[in-house]
Amino acid sequence: MPSLAQLSAIVERTAQYHLEIDYGGLGLCSEAGEVAGELKKVIRNDHGVLTEERCAKIASELGDVLWYTQFIANMIGYTIPEIVHILDDKLSSRLENGTINER
């Protein structure tokens, strides 16, 4: 099973044609919409029950979200661990400032 550390290489290998950063942004939004669509189907089709089949479809779409996230990260010269560190710093600061509250 590939690791998150290998995600950049997977993106480099599978982005077979020259893509621009705007393509990455549009793809990310599109895939996030597909995740939302699957979540909507939990309510509409599955009566609020997260079935194994639905979870597998959501996971597949989340994989596409990860692909586009890594694609954009590659384009701007960041790694996913660097982005996670930035996120951690941002959220920690918000917790300290009371912007968000721990439960």
N, C-alpha and C positions, 0 to 999 in steps of 0.2 A: 504494500500500500504506500503510495507516495506521501511524503511529508509536506508540511507547509513550507519548509525550507526549499523543497524541490519545485514549488509552484512557479517560480520565475522561469526555470528551465522548461517547464511544461508549456508555459505561455509562449516563450521564444520559439519552441519547436512547432507549436500548432498555429501560430499567427503566420501563415504561409505567404501572405501578400503584404505589401506595404500599407500600413494603417496609420492614420493620423490620430492625435489625441481626441479630436472631436468625435471620431468614430467610437473611441473608448467610452466617452461620456454618454453618448447616445445608447450604446450597447448596455452600459451599466443601468441606465434608467429603464430600458426595455426589459432587462432581466429582472430588475426589482419589481416591475409591474407584473411579470409572470409569477413571481413569488406571491405577490398580493392576490393575483387571480386564483392561485391554488388555495390560499387562506380563505378567500371568499367561498370557494367550493366546499370547504369544511362546513360552513354555515348552510349554504344552499343545497348541496347534494348529500352531505354526510350528517346532517342534523346536529352539527356541533361536535361530532365525534372525530378525533384524529385517528383515522384508520392507518394501518401499516402501509397500504397502497398510497394514500395521500401523503403520508410522511416521506415516502420514497420519492414522490414527485416534487415535494417541497425541497428535499435535500438535493435533488438533481438541479433544480433552478438556483438554489443557493450556490451550488458549484459553479454555475455560469456567472453569478454575481462575483464570486471569488476570482474567476478568470479575468473578468473586466477590471476588477479592483487591482489585480496584479499587473495587468496590461498598463493601466494608467500609472501605477507606481513605477514600473519600468521606464515609462516615458518621462517621468519627472525626476528620475534618479534616486528613488527611495526604495527601501526594502520593506516588506510587510512587518518584520520585527521593529524597524524604526517607526513605522506608522503606529504600531501598537504602543510603543513607548510614548509617542506624542499624545496619543489618546489617553493613556494612563496619567500623564502629567496634567492634561487638560481637565480630566474628570476629578483627579485628586485636588486640584486647585478649586474646582467648583464645590467639592465637599467641604474644603477648609473655609471657603467664603460663605458657606450656607446657601449657595445657589441651588444645590440639590441636597437632599437629606438622606442619610443612611436609614435603613429600616431596621 
